[in-house]
Amino acid sequence: MFEKVLVANRGEIAVRILRALRELEIPNAVIYSDADRDTPAVRLADEAIHIGPAPASDSYLRIDRIIQAARERGCDAIHPGYGFLSESADFSEACRTEGVTFIGPSPESIRALGSKTAARRLAITAGAPVVPGTEEAVSGIQQTRKVARAMGYPVLLKAAAGGGGKGMRRVDSEAELESALRGSRSEALRHFRSADVYIEKVVYPARHIEMQIIGDRHGNLIYLGERECSCQRRHQKVIEECPSPLVALHPEMRPAMGEAALKIARAAGYYNAGTAEFLVGEDRRFYFLEMNTRLQVEHPVTEMVTGLDIVHLQLKVAAGQKLPLTQQDVTWRGSAIECRLYAEDPENHFFPSPGRITHFALPGGPGIRVDNGVHAGYVVPMDYDPLLAKLVAWAPTREAAIGRMERALGECVIGGICSNLAYFRQILDHPDFRAARINTTFLETMVRKTPVPDEQQEIAAVLAAVAASMQRRGETAAIEQRASRWLTGGRSRLMR
């Protein structure tokens, strides 16, 4: 195994990786920026290394500083987590050049799969189904118009070099095309330093289902099962499940999607953890979208259902060990759901809600897992993604997992900032979610607000006014405790 591993990330994922290193008795270090001096990751690590000021471009994205920190502190491996440099072929290559193990795939695999157009070509060569679309970036409005007409509206414009919904535009008619292309290219350039955009046919209605894979450096590759990621807002995942309720009803889909993912991975010479993402139509036909060449945010639901630790497996295969299991050894038990707790205001267009967390209480109990990266007193900065923690519930059935998650959300208390706690309750209460009648547009069409009785509205208004006054005097905890007794189910906006 390794002498010491540097965790090149922050927040809950840094804590998650540090805990895995502790369990494997591997010495560790973590980097941190000015904004993250007072975080659980810094407290948990054996060593904490200041890497720069708050902006990511001056800290978590500085390959030179991170490599230097690893060398100076005697780290022979770096785990990039997710986001930041986790899918950077240049970072993976820099680690190789400096004799430091990158805990992830090779730079060659990242390059082969990092461009969506290149990944599409690779998938086609490997015999995996892909969404109809272009295999190269479009060159201008004339070509784009010609391709879109031939394909038939609606179409999607997508950034070739990135993901997460950045640079993506749905176009329903030719009148929208030129403006959408301009916006897509501008956003792609801003986020990925490449204005390349390609076109895909819209598969609608569709579900978004992904397949977790892992491989070693000895040619062994297996899949660990699928995750349902159809609950999305602006192409960003909000709730994830394992197994997919659709696949649970049609279990023959799992090996078919798993083998398709492995075909693509083998064609790219892939090792370590990765995730193949698919769109699934109403006819249950699936189409490859992209490969995420890193650990996913939602990996805990797979761990809860398979009983495997994906970060442990990442570390072992990165150290040159063979996978300790075969495909036949992977089993799935029960159902797991993950909610991403964000510092954002659902009632104000989901704007980020930076500021000091006055108090912070997360649930426990059977079947509950919390991956957390903040604490009471922490100031949520504007510089990064506002993810606070991930709440995961497991139970023998999906219905029981939903019930357990509702109980856990009711025990959460996040004070001083806005959060999306109430939004999750609305989703879980929705009859279509409970019946698994979901697709990628479900959250767009879901009724966002549950009618509140007039009396409760009046009480809430009075409490909000009192809370504002008491907050100025530093008494928010007291008013929130009183509010929770007045408003049933802990659903007050004060308790978000």
C-alpha positions in Angstrom: 0.0 0.0 0.0 1.1 3.7 0.1 3.4 5.5 2.4 1.2 8.5 2.6 -1.8 9.8 0.5 -2.6 13.4 -0.1 -6.3 14.3 -0.5 -6.5 17.0 -3.1 -10.1 18.1 -2.3 -12.3 19.7 0.3 -15.7 19.4 2.0 -17.5 16.1 2.6 -15.6 14.1 -0.1 -12.3 15.0 1.6 -13.7 13.7 4.9 -15.0 10.6 3.2 -11.6 9.8 1.7 -9.7 10.6 4.9 -11.9 8.1 6.8 -11.1 5.4 4.3 -7.4 6.1 4.7 -7.7 5.9 8.5 -9.5 2.5 8.2 -6.7 1.2 6.0 -4.1 2.7 8.4 -2.6 4.8 5.7 -0.9 8.1 6.8 -2.6 11.0 5.1 -2.6 14.8 4.4 -5.2 17.2 3.0 -4.9 20.5 1.3 -7.0 23.5 2.2 -7.6 27.1 1.1 -8.1 30.2 3.1 -11.8 29.6 3.1 -11.4 26.1 4.5 -9.1 26.6 7.5 -11.8 25.6 9.9 -13.3 22.5 8.4 -13.7 18.9 9.6 -11.3 17.7 6.8 -8.5 19.9 8.2 -9.2 18.6 11.7 -9.4 14.9 10.7 -6.3 14.7 8.6 -2.9 13.7 10.0 -1.5 16.8 8.2 -3.1 19.9 6.7 -1.4 21.9 4.0 -2.4 25.4 3.1 -2.6 25.6 -0.7 -3.7 29.1 -1.4 -6.5 31.7 -1.3 -10.1 30.9 -1.6 -10.6 31.0 -5.4 -10.3 27.5 -6.8 -8.1 28.8 -9.6 -5.5 29.8 -6.9 -5.8 26.7 -4.7 -7.6 23.5 -5.6 -6.9 23.8 -9.3 -3.2 24.5 -8.9 -1.5 21.4 -10.2 2.0 22.8 -9.5 1.3 23.6 -5.8 -0.5 20.3 -5.2 2.4 18.2 -6.6 4.9 20.3 -4.7 2.9 19.7 -1.5 2.9 16.0 -2.1 6.6 15.9 -2.7 7.5 18.1 0.3 5.3 16.0 2.7 6.4 12.6 1.4 3.1 11.6 -0.2 3.5 8.9 -2.8 -0.2 9.1 -4.0 -2.9 11.7 -4.5 -6.6 11.1 -4.3 -8.5 13.9 -6.3 -12.0 13.1 -5.0 -14.6 14.5 -7.4 -14.7 17.9 -9.2 -11.7 20.2 -9.4 -8.8 18.2 -10.9 -10.4 14.7 -10.6 -11.0 14.4 -14.4 -7.9 16.3 -15.5 -5.7 14.2 -17.8 -2.9 16.9 -17.2 -3.1 16.3 -13.5 -3.0 12.5 -13.9 0.0 12.9 -16.2 1.8 15.4 -13.9 1.5 12.8 -11.1 3.0 10.1 -13.3 5.9 12.4 -14.4 6.7 13.2 -10.7 6.5 9.5 -9.6 3.3 10.1 -7.6 0.4 7.7 -8.0 -2.8 9.3 -9.2 -5.7 7.4 -7.6 -7.8 7.3 -10.7 -7.5 6.3 -14.3 -4.6 6.9 -16.6 -4.2 10.2 -18.5 -4.8 8.2 -21.7 -8.1 6.9 -20.5 -9.2 10.3 -19.2 -8.4 11.9 -22.6 -10.2 9.1 -24.5 -13.3 9.6 -22.5 -13.1 13.2 -21.3 -14.4 14.6 -24.5 -18.0 13.6 -25.0 -17.6 13.5 -28.8 -14.5 11.3 -28.4 -16.3 9.1 -25.9 -19.3 8.7 -28.3 -16.9 7.6 -31.1 -15.3 5.1 -28.7 -18.7 3.7 -27.6 -19.8 3.3 -31.2 -16.5 1.4 -32.0 -17.0 -0.7 -28.9 -20.6 -1.6 -30.0 -22.4 0.2 -27.2 -25.7 2.1 -28.1 -25.4 5.9 -28.2 -28.0 8.7 -28.5 -28.3 9.8 -32.1 -26.1 12.8 -32.7 -22.9 14.2 -34.1 -19.6 12.6 -33.5 -17.7 15.9 -33.9 -18.3 19.4 -32.7 -20.3 21.5 -35.0 -18.4 24.3 -36.8 -21.0 27.1 -37.0 -24.6 28.0 -37.3 -25.1 26.9 -40.9 -23.8 23.3 -40.1 -25.7 23.3 -36.8 -29.0 24.3 -38.6 -28.5 21.6 -41.2 -27.8 18.9 -38.7 -30.7 19.9 -36.4 -33.1 19.9 -39.4 -32.0 16.4 -40.5 -32.2 15.1 -36.9 -35.6 16.7 -36.1 -36.4 19.0 -33.2 -36.1 18.9 -30.2 -32.3 18.6 -30.0 -29.7 19.2 -27.3 -26.6 21.3 -27.7 -24.0 20.0 -25.3 -20.4 21.0 -24.4 -18.0 18.5 -25.8 -15.4 19.0 -23.0 -17.6 18.9 -19.9 -20.7 17.9 -18.0 -23.0 18.7 -15.1 -25.4 20.5 -17.4 -22.9 23.3 -18.1 -23.1 24.4 -21.8 -26.3 22.4 -22.4 -29.3 23.9 -24.2 -32.5 22.2 -25.3 -33.7 23.6 -28.6 -37.3 23.0 -29.6 -37.4 25.0 -32.8 -35.1 26.5 -35.4 -36.0 30.0 -34.2 -34.2 29.3 -30.9 -31.1 27.7 -32.4 -28.8 30.6 -33.1 -29.2 32.1 -29.6 -28.9 28.7 -27.9 -25.7 27.9 -29.8 -24.2 31.2 -28.8 -25.1 30.7 -25.1 -24.0 27.0 -25.1 -20.6 27.9 -26.6 -20.1 30.8 -24.2 -20.9 28.7 -21.1 -18.8 25.8 -22.4 -15.8 28.1 -22.9 -16.2 29.7 -19.4 -16.4 26.4 -17.6 -14.2 24.0 -19.7 -12.0 26.4 -21.7 -13.4 24.9 -24.9 -16.2 26.3 -26.9 -16.8 23.0 -28.8 -20.4 22.0 -28.9 -22.1 18.9 -30.4 -25.7 18.0 -31.0 -27.8 15.1 -29.7 -31.4 14.1 -30.4 -33.6 14.6 -27.4 -34.8 11.3 -25.9 -38.1 12.2 -24.2 -39.4 11.2 -21.8 -36.3 9.5 -20.5 -34.7 8.3 -17.3 -31.1 8.9 -16.4 -29.5 5.7 -15.1 -25.8 5.2 -14.5 -23.6 2.2 -14.0 -20.7 2.1 -11.5 -17.7 0.2 -12.7 -14.2 -0.5 -11.3 -11.1 -2.1 -12.7 -7.6 -3.0 -11.8 -4.3 -2.6 -13.6 -4.4 -6.4 -14.5 -7.3 -6.2 -16.9 -10.1 -7.1 -14.5 -13.2 -5.0 -14.9 -16.6 -5.4 -13.2 -19.8 -3.4 -12.7 -21.2 -2.7 -9.3 -24.8 -2.0 -10.3 -26.9 1.0 -11.4 -28.1 4.2 -9.8 -31.3 6.0 -10.7 -30.5 9.7 -11.2 -33.6 10.9 -12.9 -34.5 13.4 -10.2 -32.6 16.4 -11.7 -32.9 20.1 -11.6 -31.3 21.9 -14.6 -29.4 18.7 -15.4 -28.0 18.5 -11.9 -28.8 15.4 -9.8 -30.8 16.1 -6.6 -31.8 12.6 -5.4 -30.2 9.3 -6.4 -31.3 5.7 -5.8 -29.8 2.3 -5.9 -31.2 0.1 -7.4 -33.1 1.9 -10.1 -36.9 1.2 -9.6 -37.1 0.6 -13.3 -34.3 -2.0 -13.3 -35.8 -3.6 -10.2 -38.9 -4.3 -12.3 -36.8 -5.4 -15.3 -33.7 -7.1 -13.9 -32.5 -8.1 -17.3 -31.5 -4.5 -17.9 -28.7 -4.6 -15.3 -26.3 -7.0 -17.0 -27.1 -5.5 -20.4 -26.2 -2.0 -19.2 -23.3 -3.3 -17.1 -21.7 -5.1 -20.1 -22.2 -2.0 -22.3 -20.3 0.0 -19.7 -17.5 -2.5 -19.5 -17.2 -2.6 -23.4 -16.5 1.1 -23.4 -14.1 0.9 -20.4 -12.2 -1.9 -22.0 -11.9 0.0 -25.3 -10.3 2.9 -23.3 -7.9 0.6 -21.3 -9.7 1.8 -18.2 -8.8 1.1 -14.6 -9.9 2.4 -11.2 -13.5 3.7 -10.5 -15.7 5.2 -13.2 -19.3 5.6 -14.1 -21.1 5.2 -17.4 -24.2 7.3 -17.8 -27.1 6.3 -19.9 -30.5 7.7 -21.0 -33.3 5.1 -21.0 -36.4 5.7 -23.1 -40.0 4.6 -22.4 -39.3 1.4 -24.4 -36.4 0.6 -22.0 -33.9 1.0 -24.7 -30.7 2.6 -23.3 -28.2 4.9 -24.8 -24.7 5.8 -23.6 -24.2 9.5 -22.7 -20.7 9.8 -21.2 -18.2 8.3 -18.8 -17.3 10.0 -15.6 -13.7 9.1 -15.0 -13.7 9.6 -11.2 -15.6 8.8 -8.0 -19.2 10.0 -8.2 -20.9 12.2 -5.6 -23.6 9.5 -5.3 -21.4 6.5 -4.8 -22.7 5.9 -1.2 -26.0 4.4 -2.4 -24.1 1.8 -4.3 -22.0 1.1 -1.2 -25.0 0.7 1.0 -26.7 -1.8 -1.3 -23.6 -3.9 -2.3 -21.8 -3.7 1.0 -18.6 -2.7 -0.8 -16.4 0.3 -0.1 -15.6 1.9 -3.4 -12.9 4.2 -2.0 -11.1 1.2 -0.4 -11.2 -0.5 -3.8 -9.9 2.6 -5.5 -6.9 2.7 -3.1 -6.1 -1.0 -3.5 -6.2 -1.1 -7.3 -4.2 2.2 -7.5 -1.5 0.4 -5.4 -1.3 -2.3 -8.0 -3.4 -4.9 -6.3 -5.9 -7.1 -8.1 -9.6 -6.6 -7.5 -10.5 -8.8 -4.5 -13.8 -9.9 -6.1 -15.2 -11.0 -9.4 -18.5 -10.1 -11.1 -20.1 -13.2 -9.6 -19.3 -11.9 -6.1 -21.3 -8.7 -6.4 -24.7 -8.9 -4.9 -27.4 -6.3 -4.3 -29.5 -6.1 -1.1 -32.3 -3.6 -0.3 -32.7 -0.1 -1.4 -30.8 3.2 -0.8 -31.6 6.8 -1.4 -29.4 9.8 -1.2 -30.3 13.5 -0.7 -27.7 16.2 -1.3 -28.0 18.9 1.3 -27.2 22.3 -0.2 -26.8 25.8 1.1 -29.4 27.2 -1.3 -32.8 28.8 -1.2 -35.4 26.8 -3.2 -37.9 29.7 -2.7 -35.5 32.1 -4.4 -34.6 30.3 -7.6 -32.2 28.0 -5.7 -29.7 30.8 -5.2 -26.7 29.9 -3.1 -27.0 30.8 0.6 -23.6 31.6 1.9 -23.0 32.7 5.5 -22.4 31.3 9.0 -24.1 28.1 10.0 -25.4 29.0 13.5 -26.3 25.4 14.4 -26.1 22.1 12.6 -27.6 18.8 13.6 -27.8 15.7 11.4 -29.7 12.5 12.0 -28.6 9.0 12.9 -30.2 5.6 13.6 -30.5 2.3 11.8 -29.9 2.5 8.0 -28.8 6.1 8.0 -25.4 7.3 6.7 -24.2 11.0 6.7 -21.2 12.2 4.7 -20.7 15.6 6.1 -18.1 18.4 5.5 -19.2 21.3 7.7 -20.1 22.1 11.3 -21.9 24.8 13.4 -19.9 28.0 13.2 -18.6 27.3 9.7 -19.0 30.1 7.2 -20.2 28.7 3.8 -18.1 30.5 1.2 -19.3 31.8 -2.2 -16.2 30.3 -3.9 -17.3 26.6 -4.2 -20.3 24.3 -4.8 -22.6 24.8 -1.8 -22.9 21.1 -0.9 -23.0 20.7 2.9 -23.6 17.0 3.4 -25.1 13.9 1.8 -27.8 12.1 3.6 -28.3 8.4 2.7 -31.1 6.1 3.9 -31.0 2.3 3.4 -33.9 -0.2 4.0 -35.0 -3.6 2.8 -37.5 -2.0 0.3 -37.7 1.3 -1.6 -40.9 2.2 0.3 -39.2 1.7 3.7 -36.1 3.6 2.5 -38.3 6.6 1.6 -39.9 6.4 5.0 -36.6 6.3 6.7 -35.3 9.2 4.7 -38.4 11.3 5.6 -37.7 10.6 9.3 -34.0 11.5 8.9 -34.9 14.8 7.1 -37.2 15.7 9.9 -34.3 15.4 12.4 -32.0 17.7 10.4 -31.5 21.2 11.7 -29.5 23.8 9.7 -29.6 27.3 11.1 -28.3 30.6 9.9 -28.5 29.9 6.2 -31.2 28.6 3.8 -31.1 24.9 2.7 -33.1 22.6 0.5 -34.5 20.4 3.3 -38.1 21.4 2.7 -37.7 20.8 -1.0 -36.7 17.2 -0.4 -39.8 16.7 1.7 -41.9 17.9 -1.2 -40.3 15.5 -3.6 -40.6 12.5 -1.2 -44.2 13.3 -0.6 -45.1 13.5 -4.2 -47.2 10.5 -5.4 -45.3 10.2 -8.7 -42.0 9.9 -6.8 -43.4 7.3 -4.5 -44.8 5.3 -7.4 -41.4 5.7 -9.2 -43.1 7.5 -12.1 -40.1 9.7 -12.7 -38.0 11.0 -15.6 -35.5 13.7 -16.1 -38.3 16.4 -16.3 -40.1 15.2 -13.1 -38.8 18.0 -10.9 -39.6 20.7 -13.5 -43.2 19.6 -13.6 -43.6 18.8 -9.9 -45.8 21.1 -7.9 -43.2 23.0 -5.9 -45.4 24.1 -3.0 -47.8 22.2 -0.9 -50.8 24.4 0.1 -50.5 25.6 3.7 -53.6 26.3 5.8 -54.3 30.0 6.3 -53.7 29.7 10.1 -50.3 28.1 9.6 -49.4 30.8 7.1 -50.3 33.5 9.7 -48.2 31.7 12.4 -45.3 31.3 10.0 -45.4 35.0 9.1 -45.4 36.1 12.8 -42.6 33.7 13.6 -40.5 34.8 10.7 -40.8 38.4 11.9 -39.9 37.5 15.4 -37.0 35.3 14.2 -35.6 38.2 12.2 -35.6 40.3 15.3 -34.1 37.6 17.5 -31.4 36.7 15.0 -30.1 40.2 15.2 -29.7 39.5 19.0 -28.1 36.1 18.4 -31.1 34.1 19.6 -31.9 32.1 16.5 -31.7 28.7 18.2 -34.4 29.6 20.7 -36.8 30.9 18.0 -36.3 27.9 15.8 -37.0 25.5 18.7 -40.3 27.4 19.3 -41.1 27.4 15.6 -40.7 23.6 15.4 -43.4 23.2 18.1 -45.8 25.5 16.3 -45.5 24.2 12.8 -46.2 20.5 12.2 -43.7 18.1 10.7 -40.7 20.5 11.1 -41.7 22.0 7.7 -41.4 25.7 8.6 -39.1 27.8 6.4 -37.3 28.7 9.6 -36.2 25.1 9.8 -34.8 24.8 6.3 
